[in-house]
């Protein structure tokens, strides 16, 4: 049985990532990419579906772990009656190499250790051919995949697994390395594990040295930024939502989705988090990935893409995996890729607007965006606005949106029920029109400003008329509905209405009464008949929505409540600072895919909002036309 979701730590090389449990077991690893078939899948089944555990032979009496400073090098200390050992885990961030590094060090006493490795390619379905290369090396091969395992400890194979049993005394260490290569290539050369760990530590420390956040929540913010970097696919700049598939939103349920892809709606909040923290090269790479991914017919913009911009992400079930704690089915791919979600048009235009604002100096302290070779991007960083290489794309998107905004859609939560006129979707259509108008008015870009201004006003008027329940004083999930939706909390964050507007205040109050459970926010009411989302009832509180509530508190002057809620959210992080997608207050457990970008990015942005509010300089929107524009935080 796998560990609790919150008992895992993350290591990664900005191409892929692994999850390491507190008992020293790597239970999830996809190589060479985040979305590659897993070679260790015990997370969604049992050890026979693939894992790699290094642990003491005798019972473990205590466990403590941490990352080395601002890095993704993990240290796990395991104490037994005979002594204490430390397992150092890392993945070497180097292009063309995909290597897991593990170093066993004895801190005191003398401890007998055992390594058990079960290679299972294609999500646990393929037992590879394993052969001994030399005294310290074995190779596992099947189809396109080859893995080379090296250690100075003696290895032997039986029961479809590879074992190494060895002893370490105080001051002694034993290295392990696992390297993936295409099966048609030769066995990779041996590496100095300790040196590679040192280089990995230096790489992460050097990267984190660029962080400019100076608020009171530095440890949480810095760890979230490192996590966000670990979710980045370095060759393209795409950022995956999580490193896992099918971790359940409800234990034992069917809400199990593959999150190893790049969602467009993450674009704006990701850009904000990166820019605010000083990481302009990552923001540049994400912007360029975005432009490449959405190029083409504007009516066929997808909500998500593969890490390299792939469009076809067919969903299928993996029946041989029983699922995390019997939460089935296990899914690979994501059928939501074929949904129409109106909000992504707003997300894209908002993200590109944010980039323009940053480089135009509208956000003090944020340096200009540049290409990887240091040159300003076209239309930004000092280049003339009319040369913005993204503007033709944006105008094409607006051409579609002028009529497309009237369509029903599946909404931000990717419901698998009927399409509806979701209020959040219409708000984001307004965002698209608003940012397009600002591009013309503020940046001198060409376009039909009068027509788009009229469109912006039309959408705003309709949402306030058809999406607001006057009897209850709240916006609703969709036109004509009485249900609520936590996505409504996003309204003041994108400038649709101020947080102090009575309609927003009323909506916040309604969400507090009807969508909160033990102090955390649910996305929307779920029902057994699946009337809205087409799925059985039951899921945890959605952490991003709870961060949005804290933002609303801060923006409306309820700063103490915002800080209290934010601290409560921070208390949910596991011992190494990671968050899943959701939290089940009834079970007191994390649920959903892990670690989740859509939880860590709002953490960074809410910390910035609160930092400014506590300093008496809340985020200003006075420099934007009325209605207010994007809330930078």
N, C-alpha and C positions, 0 to 999 in steps of 0.2 A: 504494500500500500504506500502511495507517495506521501510525502510530508505535507503539512498544512501549507497553503499558498504563501502565507507570510513567513514561513520558515526558510524560504529560499533567498539566496543572494545572487546577484548578477555579475558575470564577467563577460567581456566582449572585446572585439578587435575592430569595430566600426565596419564590419562586413557581416558578422553573425554574432551570436551570443549563446551563453550556456547558463543554466540555472543550477546552483550548487546548494544542497540542503545543509542543515546544521549538523547532520551526521556524516558529512564528507562525501556525499553521493552526488554526482552530476547526473541528473534525471532528465534533462532536456538539452539537446544540442542539435542544431541544423547546420550542415556545412555543404558548400562554402558560403551560402547566403542565408539571410534570415528566413526566406521562404523555401529553402531547399528541403527535401524530405529528411526527417530527423534520423540520426544514427543512434541517439539515445532517446527513448520515448517512455521511460518508466513513469514519467509525470502523468501520463494518460493511461496507465495500466499498472504493470508490476515490473520487477527487475528483469524478467525474461524478455521484456520488450526493449531492453537496452538501457544500461546504466554503467557508471564507473565509480565505485566506492573505494575510498581509502580510509581506513578506520582502525583503531586498536582492536586486537583480538579479544581482550578482556573487557568487561563492562565499562562504559564511560560514566563517570560520576558528575562531570560538569563540562559545559560548553560555553565559550565566549568567542565572539568574533567581531571583526571590524575591518574597514578598509584602511589601507595605509594613507593617511592624510587625504588630500584631494585627488585620489586616484581610483582606478578600478582594480587594484591589486588587493585581493581578499586574504585575510588571515583568520584562521579558525583554530582556537586552542582547545584541545581535548584532554581532559584530566582523568586519569585512572588511578587505581590503588598503587600502581607501580611507578607513576610519573606523569609528566605532561608533555604532549607533542603539539606542534604547530603545523598545520597544513597551509601552505601559501598557494593560492590559485590565481591564475591570470591567463589572458589571451594576448598574444603579441600583436600589436596593431601595425602590421606591415603589409603593404600591397603585394599580392602574389603569394603570401604565406598565410596559412590558417593553422595555427598551433595553439593547443591548450598546454599550459605549463603548470606542473604541480610539484611542490617541493615539501618533503616531510622533514621537519627539524625537531629534534628532541630538546626540550627546554630544561628538564630536570628528570632525574631517575633513569630508568631504562624501560622501554615499552615495546612490546611485540606488536607489529603492524601487519595488516593484510590488505592487499589491493585485489579487487574483483572487477573485471571488465567484461561486459557482455555487449559485443558489437551487434547491432541489429539495424541494417539499412532499411530504407523505405518505410519509416514509421513502425519499426518493429516487425516487419513481415519477412525480411530476408536475413537468414543467417549466412554470413560471408565465409568464404574460404580463408582460413587463417594458416599462415606458414611462418616458420622461424627463419629470419634473415641471417642473424648471427647470435652470439651469446647474449646480447643485450637488446635485441630488436625482433619484434614480430610485425607482420603485415597482414591486414585483413582486406580482402578484395571481393567485390561483387558488382557486376555491371560497370557503371561509369565511376564508381567510388573506390578509393583506396585510403586506408588509414594505417599509419605507421606508429607503433607504440614502442617507446624506448625507456629503459630504466637500468640502473646498475644492480637492482635487486633481481634474484633469479626468478624466471617466469616459467610456468608450466600450464598446459591446457587440458581441461577435462570438463565434462558436462556442458559443452558448448560455451565455455567461458575461459578466460585467461586469468590466472591467479599469480600473485607474488606475495610470499610471506617472508618477513624480514624483521630484524630487531634494530632499534636505534637507542643509543645511550646519550646522556647529556653532551651536547656539543656536536653530535653527529647528524648527518642529513643524508637523504636519499632522493635523487631527482627523478621525475617522470616527465615525458613529453609525448603528446599525441598530435600528429600532423596529418591533415587531409591533403591529398593530391588527386588529380584525375588518374584513373586506374591505368591508363596507357603510358603514363610517365614513369620514370625510374624512381627508385626509393630515394627520398630526400636525405641529404647529409645530416649527421648528428649535430646537435646544438648544445651550447653551454646553458643549461636551464637557469642557473643562478644569474648569469649575466643577462639573459633575455628578460628575466623578471625585473632586474635593475633598470634595463632600458625601457621596459613597459612603464615602470613607476615614473621614470624621468619624463616619458612622453606625456603621460597624463598631467603631471605637475607643470610641465611647460605650457600645456594647453590651458590649464586652469589659471595660470598666471595672468591671462588676459581678462579675467572677470573683473568688472567694475562695480558690482553691487556692493553697497556699503551699509545696508540696513541692519537691524538688530537680529534678523533671522538668517544670518549668513550660513551657518552649517546646513540648515534645511535647503536653502536656495542653492548653495553650491553643489550639494549632493544631487539635487534635482537637475541641475544643468549638466552635471557629469552623466547622469542617467539619460538625459535627452541626447547628449553627444553619442552615448553608447547605442542609441536607437537609430543613429544616422548611418546610412549606407554610403561610405566614403566615395566610391567611384562616381556616384551621380548626385549626391546631396539629398536624396530622398530620405524621409524620416518615417519609420514604421510606427504604427500605433502601439504595438507591443511585440515581444519576441515569441509569443506563444499562440497556439490555436486551441480553442475548445475548453479553456478553463471556464467553468460554468458561472453564469450570473446568479444562478440559484442551485445550490448543491442538490444533485440528484435530478435536475431538470434538463430541459432541451434547449435552453437559451445558451448555446455553445457555438461560438463563431471564431473564424480565423482572422486574427488581427495583424498578420505579418505583412501588411501592405500600407500604402501611403494615402491617407485621406486628405482631400482638398480642404475640408473645413478646419483642419489643423493648421493651415497655412498662416492665417492672420495671427493667432495667438502664439504660434511658434516664432514667427518673425518678431513679434513684440518682445517675447522673452529673450531671444537671442540678442536683439538690438539693444534692449535695455541693459543687458549684462555685458555688453561690449564685444560680442562675438559676431563681427560683421562678415567675416569670411563664410561662416556657416549660414548666415542669413542670405548672403549672395548665392551660395550654392543651392539653397532651398528655393530661392526665387527662380533661378535658372532651371532647376528641375521642374518647377511649376509651369513655366512657359513651354518647355518641351512637351510635358505630359498633356496639356490641354490643347495643343495645336491641332487644328482640323476643323471639322464642321461644328459650329457653336451650339447647334441643337443637340449634339451628341457628347457634350462634356460629361465625363463620368465623375462619380463621387470619390472614386479611389483608383489607384493604379499600382502596378508592381514597382519594386524599388528602382528599376531602370526605366519606368514609364510604360511597362506592359499593360495592355488594355484587356486582354482575355484572362480572367481569373475564375475559371469555371469551378463551381462548388460540387464536391462529392463527399460521400461518407466513407469512413474507414472502419469497417465493421469488426476487424480483428482487434481493435483497441476498445476496451470496455469503457473508457472515459474516466476522468478524474472523479474518484469516489462514486463510480457507476453513473456519472452524468453523461448520458449519451443522447444523440450520436456525436461521435468525433467527426469534425468537418475539416476538409482541406479546400481552400478556395473560398470565395464569398459571393453568393448570388446577388447580394445587394449592389454589386457592380453594375447590374443592368437596370437598377431603379432610376427613376427621375426624381431628383431632389433639387428643388428650386433654390435652396439656400446656397448651393455651391457657387452660383454666379455672384452672389454677394461676397462670399468668402474670397473668391479669386480677385475681384476688383478691389476689395478692401485690402488684401495683402499687398497688391501692387501700389495702392494708394499709400499704405504705410511706408513702403520703400521710398516712394517719391517724397513724402513728408520728411523722412529721416535725412535724406541727402540734400534736401532744400534748406536744411537748418531750422525746420519748424519744431524740432524736438531738441532742445539744448543738450549738449554733451554727447550726442550720438554721432559718431563719425560717419562719413559717407561710405556707401557700398562700392566695392571694387571687384574686379574680376580676380581670379586666382593669381594672375601675374602682376597684380597691383594697379592695373589701368582702370579708370572710372568706367562704369557701365554706361552704355549708350543712354542718354537722357537723364543720367543721374551722376552724382559725384562731381558736378561741375560741368558736365556736358550739357548742351542746350536741351530744354525740355522737349522741343518739337522733334528731337531725334530719339525719343524714347522708343526702344525697339518693341516694347510690349503694348504700345497704344493701339496699333492696328488690330491686335487680338482683342483688346478691350472693347473697341468700337464694334467689332463683329459680335461679341457677346451681347452688347447692348442692343444691336439690331434684332437679335433673337428675343431678348428679354422684353422688348417693347410690346410684344403680343404674348410671349411665353409666360409672363408673370401671372397671367390669368388662369393658367392650368392648375389642376389638382396635382398633388405629388405624394411621395411616401414620407417626406419629412425628415428632420434631423436624426430621428431615432431609427430610421430605416425599417419602419413597420412593414410587416408582411400581411397586412390587412388591406382594406380598400384605400385608394387614393382619396385625399381630402384637401380642402383649402386650409392647410395648417397656418396658424398665425405667425409662428416663427419663420416659416418659409417666406411669407409675404413681407415680413420685416426685413429679411435679408435681401429680397428683391428691391426694397426701398434703399437698402445700403448700397447695392450695385448702382442704382440711379444716382444716389447722392455722391458717391465717390467719382462717378463719371463726370458729373457736373463740376465737382471740385477740380478734377483734372483740367477742365477747360478754363474755369475761372481763376484758379490759383496757380496753375502751371503753364498756362498759355497753349494748351494742346488744342488741336482743331476738333470741332464737333458741333452738333446741333444743340446748343445750350438751352435755347428756349423750349425745344421739344422734350429734352430730357428733364428739364426743371419741372415742366408740367406733368411728366410721368411720375417724377418723385412725389409731387404734391398729390396726385391722384391715388397712388398707392398708400400714402400716409393717411389720407382721408378715408379710404375704404377700410383699412385695418382698424382705425379708431371707431368706425361705424359698425362694421360687421364682426369684428373680432373682440368686441368689448361687451360684457354683460352688465348693463346699467343697474339691474336690480341687485346684483351682488357686488358691484363695484370692482370688477376684476376682468382682465383679459382672459380668454379661454384658449383651449388647445387648438380648436379649429372653428371656422365659422358655424354658428348655430349650436355649438357644443356647450355643455355646462361643465365639462371636465377641465381640469387644470393641466398645465405642462410646465415643468421647471425650466424649459428653454425660454419661457417668457422672461426669466430673470436676465436674459441677454439684452433686452430692449435698451436699458440705459447704458449698457457697456458698449454698444455700437452707436449710441447717440440718437436713437429713434425718439426717445423722450427722456427728460432728466429724471434722475432717481427720486427727486422730490416732487415730481408730478403726482397729483392725487390718484391718477389711474395706476401709476406704477406702485405707489404706496399701497393702494388697495390690493393689487395683484400680489405683492410681497406678503401682505397680511393673510390673503387667502391661501397662499402656498404654505405659510407657517401653520395654518390651521389644518390643512387637508393633505399636504404632501410631505410632512415631516414625521420621522419615526426616530424617537430617542435622540433628537437633536440633529438629525441628518436628513438630507433632502432626497426624496424619491423622484424619478424622472416624470412619471405620470401614473395614474391608477391603472393597474392591470386587472383583468377579469378572466374568469375561467372560460367564458365563451369567446375570448380573444376578439372582442368587438372592434377594438382599435388596431391592435398589432398582429392579430391572427395567431397568437401563441397562448399557451396556458399561463395562468397567473403566477406571479412570484418572481421577485428579484431583489437584490440588495439596494441600499441607498447609493446613488450615483455621486461619486466624490466631486467631479467637476461642477455639478450643479450646486453642491454645498459651498464650494469656493465662490461661485457666482453670487450666492446669497450673502456671503461675507463682503463681497465687492459692493453689493447694493447697500448693505448696512453702512459701510464706510462712506459711500458717495452721498448718502442721505443724512449724514451727521451722526449716525449711531456707531461711533468709532469704538467705544468700549465693547459693545456687542459683537462688532466685527472682529475685534482682536480675540475675544473669548471664543468665538466660533472657529477662527483660524487656528488657535492653539489646540482646540479640540480635534481638528483635522490633523494637525501635526502629530498628535498623540497616537494616531492610528498607524503611523509609519512603523515598519518593523525595525529590528535592532540595527539594521544597516541603512535605514532611511528610505526604504522603498514602499511604494503604494501600488495596489492593484486598481482595477477599474471601479470596483464597488466595495461596499462594506455591509455586511449583514448584521444589524444591531441585535437581532434576536440570538444569533449564534456567537456574536462577538468575534467574527472572522472576516477576513478579506475574501472577496469573490470576484470573478471575472479575470480577464487576461492580465498578465503581470510580467514586468512592471509596465504601467500604462502611461503613455505620453500625455493622454488627455486628462490625467490626474496631476502629473508633475509640472506641466506647463502652467495650468491655472495656479498651482502653488507659487510658482515664481512670480506670476503677474499679481496675485493677491498680496504677496509680501511687499511688492513694490507699491501697490496702492496704499497699504496700511502704513508703510514707512513714510510716504509723503503725507498722509493724513495726520499721523502722530507728530510730524514736524511742522504741521500747520500750513503745508503747501500742497493741498490736494491737487490731483491732476486737473489741469486747466483745459476747458473747452471753449473759453471765451474768444479764442482766436479763430474759431470756426463759425460759419454762418448759422443762422437759426433756421431749422432745428439744429441742435448741436451735432457735431461730427464725431468721429471715432474717439472713444475713451481709451487713452493709452495706459492700460494697466491690467 
